[in-house]
Amino acid sequence: MPRYCFSLQVRPDRMDEYAERHRAVWPEMLAALAETGWRNYSLFLRNDGLLIGYVEADDLTAAQAAMDATDVNARWQAEMAAYFTGIDGQAPDQGFVQLDEVFNLDDQLNRVHAESNSDD
């Protein structure tokens, strides 16, 4: 399963409100995310507003496009846009910076295991 990580910057003066909004995401938004292929999706917020997101999806571009086609996502992104800096008028789910994965424990352990089995 492909893994994706991204970052955004939450306005420092809106961090508490942003976190509160995510304690009770609209049920229809949650359903849309699940239905469009977003799995194991988490957001982490640092005390200076740095937001790190992690999601697994077969194809993140396709999952984003499927969400773009939903009315609930348009409403959610419109409400969330005011919480962020540096997205230059984009919706937050389109304005994030995707990060490159440089290490994954399971991948490394699987590689080592496969190499040790091929030596037998």
C-alpha positions as CSV (number, residue, x, y, z in Angstrom):
1,M,0.0,0.0,0.0
2,P,1.6,3.3,-1.0
3,R,2.1,5.7,1.9
4,Y,2.0,9.5,1.5
5,C,3.1,12.3,3.9
6,F,2.5,16.0,3.5
7,S,2.9,19.2,5.3
8,L,0.9,22.4,5.7
9,Q,1.2,25.4,8.0
10,V,-1.7,26.2,10.3
11,R,-1.9,29.8,11.4
12,P,-0.6,30.0,15.0
13,D,-3.6,32.0,16.2
14,R,-6.0,29.4,14.8
15,M,-4.4,26.2,16.0
16,D,-6.7,25.5,18.9
17,E,-9.8,26.1,16.7
18,Y,-8.3,23.9,13.9
19,A,-7.7,21.0,16.4
20,E,-11.2,21.4,17.8
21,R,-12.7,21.2,14.3
22,H,-10.9,17.9,13.7
23,R,-12.2,16.4,16.9
24,A,-15.6,16.2,15.3
25,V,-15.2,16.0,11.5
26,W,-18.6,15.9,9.7
27,P,-19.8,12.3,9.4
28,E,-20.4,12.8,5.6
29,M,-16.8,14.0,5.2
30,L,-15.5,10.9,7.0
31,A,-17.6,8.7,4.8
32,A,-16.4,10.5,1.7
33,L,-12.8,10.0,2.6
34,A,-13.3,6.3,3.3
35,E,-15.3,5.8,0.1
36,T,-12.7,7.6,-2.1
37,G,-9.7,5.5,-0.9
38,W,-8.2,7.5,1.9
39,R,-7.0,4.9,4.5
40,N,-5.0,5.1,7.7
41,Y,-5.3,8.9,7.5
42,S,-3.8,11.0,10.4
43,L,-2.9,14.6,11.0
44,F,-0.2,15.7,13.5
45,L,0.1,19.4,14.7
46,R,3.2,20.8,16.1
47,N,3.0,23.7,18.6
48,D,4.3,26.2,16.0
49,G,1.5,25.2,13.5
50,L,3.4,22.8,11.4
51,L,0.8,20.2,10.3
52,I,2.0,16.8,9.1
53,G,-0.4,14.5,7.4
54,Y,-0.1,10.8,6.7
55,V,-2.3,8.7,4.4
56,E,-2.3,5.4,2.6
57,A,-4.0,5.2,-0.8
58,D,-3.7,3.0,-3.8
59,D,-3.2,6.3,-5.8
60,L,-3.3,9.6,-4.0
61,T,-3.9,11.6,-7.1
62,A,-7.0,9.5,-7.9
63,A,-8.2,9.7,-4.2
64,Q,-7.8,13.5,-4.3
65,A,-9.7,13.7,-7.6
66,A,-12.5,11.5,-6.2
67,M,-12.8,13.8,-3.2
68,D,-12.8,16.9,-5.5
69,A,-15.9,15.5,-7.1
70,T,-17.8,15.5,-3.8
71,D,-19.9,18.4,-2.5
72,V,-18.9,17.8,1.1
73,N,-15.2,18.2,0.3
74,A,-15.8,21.5,-1.4
75,R,-17.6,22.8,1.7
76,W,-15.0,21.4,4.1
77,Q,-12.0,22.8,2.1
78,A,-13.7,26.2,1.9
79,E,-14.1,26.3,5.7
80,M,-10.6,25.0,6.4
81,A,-8.7,27.4,4.0
82,A,-8.8,30.2,6.5
83,Y,-6.7,28.1,9.0
84,F,-3.7,27.9,6.7
85,T,-0.8,30.1,5.5
86,G,1.2,29.5,2.3
87,I,-1.4,27.8,0.2
88,D,-1.8,30.8,-2.2
89,G,-5.5,30.5,-2.7
90,Q,-5.5,26.8,-3.2
91,A,-7.8,24.4,-1.2
92,P,-5.8,22.9,1.6
93,D,-6.0,19.4,0.2
94,Q,-4.4,20.7,-3.0
95,G,-1.9,23.1,-1.5
96,F,0.1,20.8,0.7
97,V,3.7,19.9,0.2
98,Q,4.2,16.2,-0.3
99,L,7.2,14.7,1.5
100,D,9.5,12.0,0.2
101,E,9.7,8.9,2.3
102,V,13.3,8.1,3.2
103,F,12.9,5.2,5.7
104,N,10.3,2.7,6.6
105,L,11.0,0.0,9.2
106,D,8.7,-2.7,7.7
107,D,10.2,-2.2,4.2
108,Q,13.7,-2.5,5.6
109,L,12.9,-5.5,7.7
110,N,11.2,-7.2,4.8
111,R,14.3,-6.6,2.6
112,V,16.7,-7.9,5.2
113,H,14.4,-11.0,5.7
114,A,14.2,-11.6,1.9
115,E,18.0,-11.3,1.5
116,S,18.7,-13.7,4.4
117,N,16.2,-16.2,2.9
118,S,17.9,-16.0,-0.6
119,D,21.3,-16.8,1.0
120,D,20.0,-20.2,2.2
